[in-house]
Amino acid sequence: MLGAAAFLTFSSCQQPPSPNATCNPPFADCDQLSTNGCEVNTSNDVSNCGSCGNVCTTPQHAVATCGAGTCGFTCNPGWGNCDGSPAGCEWDLTSTAQCGACGNVCPNPPNATATCVAGNCAFACATGWGDCDGNPANGCETALDSSAHCGSCGNVCATPQNAVATCGAAMCGFTCNPGWGNCDGNPAGCLWDLTSASHCGACGNVCPNPPNATATCVAGNCAFACATGWGDCDGNPANGCETALDSSAHCGACGNACSNFPNATGTCVASNCQIACLSGWGNCDGNMANGCETALNSTSHCGACGSVCPAPPTGATETCINARCGYACTGNACGSTCQPGYADTDGNPANGCETSIQCMITQDPTTNCSSPITEFENVDKFWLVSNFTGLEGAISTNSSGIARFYNAPNVPNYPFFNATDSTHTLYRGEPCGCPVCPDSGTAHRSGSTIVFTMNIGRIRGSCPFVITCSGSATLGQ
């Protein structure tokens, strides 16, 4: 028995554990235990929500809640109840259609695909494109196939020597400038000249040297330059410059023929056409194109271009016959005496003194220069003496008919005959004093015989000419 009376007290929210007690809302005695009274708050208990035993279900992608005695739910992170359905949070808030919140649609920028990252709209660039300016409004505005942005923004391709930088398959490269090649695979660039004969138009394309030519490279194609004096006249590169350009058919150039010149024969001299006039014709105008256009049988061109015949005597007509000037007389108009330098050689008075005798003689048929003798002054000096009989005119200025040659002029003790038995020059001794007479001679020893040739100068009137005598003389006779 208690010594004092015992009293139980209860809070305002808890009823005494009496079977007949009533709990104050929102509390309830859901376990029917009087020991714990009204133990459940039905306003927020998901297992006894609003009343004992009313368990709130857990929807999809959510957490069940109880508020004010009513069941509800809270969506899990990244999910949303965008349609208000009690079934739960069936909407993925990491998608571009509901990014971070219901109805937040992410747009697709140019050259990109919209994405949703951590509840925020973003985008992923399409292959080969980049957002190089950082502006989301224009999306991926930059193609990543240029040398300034190759494969990624700001990846600049270097420009090698003699080349243009390129970008392909997100990799930097280069293209050679025209006329250059990367023949060794060197990343430094295009170092090989493709206009050379060693690499003509392409690496390793070597131009051969054809005959009589030097290989060249023109516009990327093998060619050749002919050596001086040679031409590719058949147009066949296989045999090069096959034609010498020194013939009358190809003179200085292919097909330049030295032919078809009137009254002349064409020749090729030093790669230039020249002409040789036929007898009786002359190139008096100096024009090779019309050949030898002038007949040399006129008194204006008698025997040679510009050779004008002198005026004839009164009553006579000047003539040019056989390239020699003359004149023809009518009756006895010219008298019986010919002008100096002319002769009436045909005895025809009708053509007068028709023949020019100036400087016409080249040999005297009356000459007899046989059986010359030798005269010795001493053992080292001798004379060849020849008596010329029956000569018409004088020998030099001496009319005696004697010409002398000696072996060494004014050189004492000159050994004319020596061991080598060589040919020696003879010099004119006497007669002398003929400034226009071409006197000369040679002699050599053959045993005791002197074999000689003497060229004797003569003059008839004012015309010099030469007599040539050859023979032998015995020493000591």
DAGI-V118855 format. One record per pair of residues at least 24 apart in sequence whose ideal C-beta (glycine too) atoms are under 8 Angstrom apart, sorted by the first residue. I is the first residue (numbers start at 1). GAP is how many residues later the second one is. D is the distance in whole Angstrom. If there is no record, write none. Layout:
# DAGI-V118855
i = <I & I>
gap = <GAP & GAP>
d = <D & D>
This chain:
# DAGI-V118855
i = <10 & 13 & 14 & 26 & 28 & 42 & 43 & 43 & 43 & 46 & 59 & 59 & 59 & 59 & 60 & 60 & 60 & 60 & 61 & 61 & 61 & 62 & 62 & 78 & 93 & 94 & 96 & 108 & 109 & 109 & 109 & 109 & 109 & 110 & 110 & 110 & 110 & 111 & 111 & 111 & 112 & 112 & 128 & 144 & 145 & 147 & 160 & 160 & 160 & 160 & 161 & 161 & 161 & 161 & 162 & 162 & 162 & 163 & 163 & 179 & 194 & 195 & 197 & 210 & 210 & 210 & 210 & 210 & 211 & 211 & 211 & 211 & 212 & 212 & 212 & 213 & 213 & 229 & 245 & 246 & 248 & 261 & 261 & 261 & 261 & 262 & 262 & 262 & 262 & 263 & 263 & 263 & 264 & 264 & 280 & 296 & 297 & 297 & 299 & 312 & 313 & 316 & 319 & 319 & 321 & 321 & 321 & 324 & 324 & 325 & 326 & 326 & 326 & 326 & 326 & 326 & 327 & 327 & 327 & 327 & 328 & 328 & 329 & 341 & 358 & 358 & 358 & 359 & 359 & 359 & 360 & 361 & 361 & 361 & 362 & 362 & 363 & 363 & 364 & 364 & 364 & 364 & 364 & 364 & 366 & 366 & 366 & 367 & 367 & 367 & 369 & 369 & 369 & 369 & 369 & 370 & 370 & 371 & 372 & 372 & 372 & 372 & 372 & 373 & 373 & 374 & 374 & 374 & 374 & 374 & 374 & 376 & 380 & 380 & 380 & 380 & 380 & 380 & 381 & 381 & 381 & 381 & 381 & 381 & 382 & 382 & 382 & 383 & 384 & 384 & 384 & 384 & 384 & 384 & 384 & 386 & 386 & 388 & 388 & 391 & 392 & 393 & 393 & 393 & 394 & 394 & 395 & 395 & 395 & 395 & 396 & 396 & 396 & 396 & 396 & 396 & 396 & 396 & 396 & 397 & 397 & 397 & 397 & 398 & 398 & 400 & 402 & 402 & 403 & 403 & 403 & 403 & 403 & 404 & 404 & 404 & 404 & 405 & 405 & 405 & 405 & 405 & 407 & 416 & 416 & 417 & 421 & 421 & 426 & 426 & 428 & 434 & 434 & 436 & 437 & 437 & 438 & 438 & 446 & 448 & 448 & 448 & 449 & 449 & 449 & 450 & 450>
gap = <27 & 25 & 24 & 43 & 24 & 27 & 24 & 25 & 26 & 25 & 27 & 28 & 29 & 30 & 27 & 28 & 29 & 30 & 27 & 28 & 29 & 26 & 27 & 41 & 26 & 25 & 25 & 31 & 27 & 28 & 29 & 30 & 31 & 28 & 29 & 30 & 31 & 28 & 29 & 30 & 27 & 28 & 42 & 26 & 25 & 25 & 27 & 28 & 29 & 30 & 27 & 28 & 29 & 30 & 27 & 28 & 29 & 26 & 27 & 41 & 26 & 25 & 25 & 27 & 28 & 29 & 30 & 31 & 28 & 29 & 30 & 31 & 28 & 29 & 30 & 27 & 28 & 42 & 26 & 25 & 25 & 27 & 29 & 30 & 31 & 28 & 29 & 30 & 31 & 28 & 29 & 30 & 27 & 28 & 43 & 27 & 24 & 26 & 26 & 40 & 26 & 36 & 32 & 35 & 30 & 33 & 34 & 31 & 32 & 31 & 25 & 26 & 27 & 28 & 29 & 30 & 24 & 25 & 26 & 27 & 24 & 26 & 24 & 120 & 103 & 104 & 105 & 103 & 104 & 106 & 103 & 99 & 102 & 104 & 103 & 104 & 102 & 104 & 27 & 28 & 29 & 94 & 101 & 103 & 24 & 25 & 26 & 24 & 100 & 102 & 85 & 87 & 98 & 100 & 102 & 99 & 101 & 100 & 80 & 82 & 97 & 99 & 101 & 100 & 104 & 76 & 99 & 100 & 101 & 102 & 103 & 100 & 28 & 32 & 33 & 34 & 35 & 36 & 25 & 26 & 27 & 31 & 33 & 35 & 24 & 25 & 34 & 46 & 42 & 57 & 59 & 66 & 68 & 70 & 89 & 68 & 83 & 68 & 79 & 67 & 68 & 65 & 66 & 67 & 64 & 65 & 36 & 61 & 62 & 63 & 35 & 36 & 37 & 38 & 41 & 43 & 61 & 62 & 63 & 34 & 35 & 36 & 37 & 32 & 33 & 31 & 28 & 29 & 25 & 28 & 36 & 51 & 53 & 24 & 25 & 26 & 27 & 24 & 34 & 36 & 47 & 49 & 36 & 27 & 29 & 28 & 24 & 25 & 26 & 28 & 29 & 25 & 30 & 28 & 27 & 29 & 26 & 28 & 26 & 26 & 27 & 28 & 24 & 25 & 26 & 24 & 25>
d = <7 & 7 & 5 & 6 & 5 & 5 & 7 & 6 & 5 & 7 & 7 & 6 & 3 & 7 & 6 & 3 & 6 & 6 & 6 & 4 & 7 & 5 & 5 & 8 & 6 & 7 & 7 & 8 & 6 & 7 & 7 & 3 & 7 & 6 & 4 & 7 & 7 & 6 & 4 & 7 & 4 & 5 & 8 & 7 & 8 & 7 & 7 & 6 & 3 & 7 & 6 & 3 & 7 & 6 & 6 & 4 & 7 & 5 & 5 & 8 & 6 & 7 & 7 & 6 & 7 & 7 & 3 & 7 & 6 & 4 & 7 & 7 & 6 & 4 & 7 & 4 & 5 & 7 & 6 & 7 & 8 & 7 & 8 & 4 & 7 & 6 & 4 & 7 & 6 & 5 & 4 & 7 & 4 & 4 & 7 & 6 & 8 & 7 & 7 & 8 & 7 & 6 & 7 & 6 & 8 & 6 & 8 & 6 & 4 & 5 & 7 & 7 & 6 & 4 & 6 & 6 & 8 & 5 & 7 & 7 & 5 & 7 & 8 & 8 & 8 & 8 & 6 & 8 & 4 & 8 & 8 & 6 & 7 & 5 & 6 & 8 & 7 & 7 & 7 & 6 & 8 & 7 & 8 & 6 & 4 & 7 & 6 & 6 & 5 & 8 & 7 & 7 & 7 & 4 & 7 & 8 & 6 & 8 & 7 & 8 & 8 & 6 & 5 & 6 & 6 & 7 & 5 & 7 & 6 & 7 & 7 & 8 & 8 & 7 & 5 & 6 & 6 & 7 & 7 & 7 & 6 & 8 & 7 & 8 & 7 & 6 & 7 & 6 & 7 & 7 & 7 & 7 & 6 & 7 & 7 & 7 & 7 & 7 & 8 & 8 & 7 & 6 & 7 & 5 & 7 & 6 & 6 & 6 & 8 & 6 & 5 & 6 & 6 & 4 & 5 & 7 & 6 & 7 & 7 & 6 & 8 & 5 & 6 & 7 & 3 & 7 & 8 & 7 & 8 & 7 & 8 & 7 & 5 & 8 & 4 & 5 & 8 & 6 & 8 & 5 & 8 & 6 & 7 & 8 & 8 & 5 & 5 & 8 & 7 & 7 & 8 & 7 & 8 & 4 & 6 & 8 & 7 & 6 & 8 & 6 & 5 & 8 & 7 & 6 & 7 & 8 & 7>
